[in-house]
Amino acid sequence: MSWCILCHSKMQEQVTWGMLLGTDPDPVACSPCLEKMTKITGPVCAKCGRPMDSESLCTDCVRWNEREEGILKENRSIYSYTETMKEVMNRFKFRGDAEIIRLFEQDIRTAARKIPRKAVLVPIPLSAERLQERGFNQAELIAGCIRRPIVHPFIRLTSEKQSKKSRKERLAGAPLFALNPEVTVKNLYIVIIDDIYTTGNTVYQAAKLLKKAGAQDISSLTLIRG
């Protein structure tokens, strides 16, 4: 007997050939809950992965290119930030339900197939205070689903919650990170890993530091595009 990780209802047993052969994971959520998680498909912004009518640049990325051209190659995200995903992320991040990562594992691994083999992953760090409060770093859990080397070049400078800030406050805020002098990123191909891309401020701040430190190529993979 298995129970949906989201709604806690009993799930109907459905055995597939993939499950018998070990190629498909056992489901952790029921079909009605999974159907509420909207995956990003179709045309997206060529830079940040926001759903668009055509693969052009969104207005945000036009502005980022004016400010930080050549810093970030691209961001790609897996899900749209719907009300359902907002509730799921509240459980995952703010209620400390680390088991929620099981819900995303297969989609993360599918998205990661496009990551070059030579790339290393850099999960966005939490402050010591936030890590102690939550018990885990969600970006590290996401990175852990991907079979690539992980490096930790950043030191978090602030414990302020970005989710509590307005768009204007995020973009005008103080630096979020400093580089750890003991970790080198020179000539590396890097994929920054985070949970949500909203304004792009977190990812661009990280990418700018990595570029200054000599990283060869920088992109990002985020679970959700806000």
N, C-alpha and C positions, 0 to 999 in steps of 0.2 A: 504494500500500500504506500502511495506517495501523496504528498500534499503540496499544493501550490505555495511557492515561497512568498507570493504577494497577497493573495486573498485567503490563503489557508484552507481552501476547499479541497476535498478529495479529488484527485485526478483520475480519469478513466485510464486504465492500463491499455496502452497501445504499443505493441512490440513491432519494430521495423527490422528489415534485414540489416540495416546499418547498425542498429543497436546490438543485434546478435553477433555481427562481425566485429563489433567494437569500434566502428568508424563514426557512429552517431552517439552523442552523449545522451544520457538519460534526461528527459525533460524536467525542469525545475519549476516551471510555471504552467498554468493551464492555458488553453488556446484563447479563451476570451481576454485574459490579461495580456497575453503576448500580442494580440491584435490591437490593443490600445497603445502599444509602443511603436511610434511612427518612425520607420527608418527613412533616411534621406535617400531618395532615388531621383533620377532624371537630371535635368540641367542644374548646375550649381555655379556660384561665383568661382571663377578660375583661380582665385587666390585663397579665399577663406572657407570655401565649401558651403556657403549659405545657399539654400534652395532659391533658384532664380528661373525666369522664363527662358533665359539663354545663358550660355557659358561666357559671359562677359564679366567685367569687374563691377562689384556693388559699390555704392557711394562711399561706404566705410573704407574699402580697400583703395579706392582712388585717393582718399585722404591719407591713408597709411603710406601709400607709395610716394606721396609728396613729402612726407615727414621722414620715412625710414626706407627709402628705396634700396632694394638689394639685400635686405636683412633676412627676411623670411621667404623661402621659396613658395610654400603653400601650407595651408591647413586643410585637413580633411576630418570630418566628423561622421559619426555613425547614425545618431538619432536626432530628431527635432525636439525642441524643448516644449513639449505639450504639457497640459495640466497633469496627465498621468505620469510623465517623466519627472515633473517637478515633485510630485509626491514620492516617487521612487527614490529620487536623489535626497529628499529630506530624510527618509529612512536610512539611506546608505551613509550619508555624511553627518547629519546633525543628530540622529538617534543612534549612531554607532553600530549599524547592522552590517557588519563586514560580509556576511554571507550573501548579500545582494550581488556581490561580484560574480557569483555563479550564474546569475541571470544573463550576464553580458559576455561571458567567456567565449562562446562560439562566434558571436558577431565580431568581437575584438580580433580573434584569430583570423577570421575571414578578411577583415579590413587590413590586417597586418601583412597579408600576402603581397601587397603592393610596396612594402618597405624594402629597399635594397638590402641585400645580404650583408653588405659591408657597413651598414648603419648601426649606430649604437643608440640606446634609448636614454633620455634624460627626463625622469619624472619631476614635475614641479614640486618643490619641498613645502612642508608645513613648518610653522614655527614650533619650537619645543613646547610652548604652552598649548597650542592647538593639537599637537600630536599626543600629548599626555591626556588632554580632554577627550579626544576621539578614540585613541587607542590604535589607530592605523592611519596611514596616508593613502587616500583613495587613488592618487595618481600612481603610487608604487604598486598597488594591487592591480591596476589596469596594465601597467608595464609588465608585471609578473605573468600575465596571460600570454605574453609574446615571447617567442624563443629568440631573443637577441640579447647581447651584452647590455648591462645597465651601468651607467656611471652617474656620480652625484657631485657635480661641480659647483653647486650653489649653496650659499648660506642664506637662510631666510632672515630678513631684517625687521619685519613687522609681523605682529600677530593679529592685525585688524582683519576682519572678515570682509572680503571683497563683495560677497553676496549682499551685504547690508548697505553698500554704497550705490549712489546713483551713477549713471553713465559719466556725467561730468566729473564727479568726485573720483572715479576710477582713473580717468584719463589725466587728471591733474594731480594725482596722488604722488607721494614720495616713492623713492626707489624701493622695490620689493626684495631685491636680492643683491648679494655680493658674490664674487667668485672665490672659491676655496683655492688658495695658492698652491695647495698640495696636489691638485687634480688638473692634469693637462687635457685640453681638448683640441690642441693644434692639429690641423689637417683632418680632423674627424668628420665623418658624415653623421649628422645628428638628427634624431627625431624627438622633439619635445613631446612629453605625454602629460595630458591634464584631463580633468573631468568635463569641464564646460568652457567653450569659447563663446564669450559674450561680446565685449567691446574689442577684444584682441590685445588689451593692454598687458595682461600677464605674459602671454606668449611673446609679444614683441619686446617687452623688457628683457625676458630671458634670452631671446634670439640676439638682441643687440650686444649683450655681454659676451655671448658665445662667439659672435662674429669678431668682436674686438680681441678676443683671446686666440683667434686664429682658426676657428672651425671652418672647414671647407664648404660644407653645404648644410643648411638648416631648414627643416620643415617641422610640422607638428601634426599629431593625431590626437583628437579629443573625442571623448565619448559622445558629447552632445554639442550641437550648434544652437546657441541661444538666440 
